[in-house]
C-alpha cells in the first residue's frame, strides 16, 4: 500500500484532538514557571492563548463538518461547547480552569470577544438572508406562528385554570 498525503479533514481531526492537550501542557508549564520565578503571569498572554485555542478548535471542527455537508459555523459552535464549562469543564475541570482561568479580568476579556463574535454572527446571518424568499413565504410563516401561538396560549390558560380551581377549593 502506497503512502498517501493526509487530507484536510484528517489534519483538522488531529488538530482538534491534540490542541487541547497541548494547551493544558503549555498552561501547566506557564503556571509552574511563574510560580517558580515568583513573577505573576501575563494576562494578555493567557488571553491570546485562549483565543488561539478557540480559533484552532473551531476552525478544525468547521472543516470537518464542511466535509459532511454542514456549514462551518456548526463546527465552530460545537467547538465552543466542547471547550466550555458544559463539557470540557465537566469532564476535566482542573484543565478547563487552567486554560480558561476564573480571574475576573480574563473572564471580562473573553466575554467581550464572545459578544463581538455573536454580533458578527448575527450580522453575517442578516447579510445572507434572501429577502425575496422571506417575502414569498413570510405570510404563511406568520399565519402558522399566530395560529400555534393562540393555541398554545389557550392550552396554557386551560392548564393553569384547572390547578388554580383545585387549590382555591
N, C-alpha and C positions, 0 to 999 in steps of 0.2 A: 504494500500500500504506500503510495507516494505521499510526501508531506504536502499539506495544503495550508495556505495562509489563513490565519484566523479571520472570521467575519466580524463585521461591526457589532452584531448582536452578541457574539460570544465575548468580545472585548468589553462591551458595556456590562455584561453579566459579571465578568471578572472584577471590573471596577466597583460595581455595586456590592460585591462580596468582600473585597479586601479593603476598600476605603474606610469603612467604619472601624475595622480592627487596627488599621494603620493610624487612624485619628486617635484612637484610645491609647495606643502605644506612644504617639507623639505627645499627647496631653500628659500622660504619666511621666514621661521624660522631662517635659517642661516644668511640671509641678515639682518633681524631685530636684531638678536643677535650681529652681528658685528657692526651694526650702533649704537646700544645701548652702547656697550662696548668701542667704539671708535677705535677698532682694525680693521685692514684690513683683508679681508677673505683670506683663503688659496687657492691659485691657483691649487695646486696639489689635494687638497680635492675635489674641484669642477670638476676637470678633471676626477678623479676616479669615481665620481658620474655620470658624463656624460657617461663614458664607461660602467658602470654597467647598467644604464638605457637602453642604446643601445643594450647591450647584452641580457638583460631580454626581451625586446620587440621583438628583432629579433629572439631569441630562441623560445619565445612563439608563435609568428606567424609562425615560421618554423614548430613547432609541429602541429599546426592547419592545415597548408597546407599539411603536410605529411599525415594526416588523410584523406584528399581528394585526395590522389594520386599524389600530386605535389611535386617537390623537395623542400627541406628545404631552399635552397638558395633563392627561390622566396619569402618566408616569411620574410627572413632577409632583402632582398632588399625592400620589401613593408614596413617593419618596419622603415627602414631608410628614406623612402619617407614620411611616416606618421609623424615621429618626426622632419623632416627637415623643412626649412622655406617655402617650397612649399605648405604644407598642415597645419601642426601644427602652423607654424608662420603666416599663412594666417587666420586661424580660431581664434587663441588666441595668438597674437603677444607678449603681455606682459609676458605670461607664457613661451613662447619659448625663449625670451631673458633672462628670469630669470634662466632657466635651462641651456641654452647654451649662456653664456654672449658674448658680442661682443668685449671683450678685445683681442687685437692682440696676446698676449701670449697664451690665451686659444684657439683662432682660429688656431694658428700655431700648437699647440699640437694635436688638433683634426684632422687637415689637415694631419699631419704626420702619424697618426694612420690610417686615411682613405686611404692614399696612400699605406701603408703597407697592408691593407686589400684588396685593388684592386690587388696588386701584388700577394698575396696569392690566391685570386680567380682565377687569370689567370694561376698561377702555378697548382692549382688543376684541372682546366679545361684541361690544357695541359696533365696532368698525366692521365686523364680519357679518352683521345682521343684514339679511336681504329684506329690504322694506317692501318690495313688490310681493314677496311671499307673505309677509305679515298682513298686508292689505287684503290679499286674496283669501286667507284663511282666518283672519283676525276675528271677524264677526262670529264665525262658528265656534272658535275657541272661547270667546267671551260669553256666548249664549250657553255653552256647556258648563262653563265655570259658574255662571249665575244660577243655573238650574241646580247644580250639585251643591252650591253654597246654601241656597234656600232650603234644600232637602236636609243638608247636614245641620243647619240651624234648627230646623223643625224637630229633628230627632234629638238634638241636644236639649231643647226645651222640654220635650216629652220625657226624656230620660231623667231630667232634673226635677220635673214636677212630681213624678211618682215617689221618689225617696223623700222629697220635701213634705208631701202629704202624709206619709207614714211617720215621719219624725214629729210633725205637729200634733198628730193624734195621740 
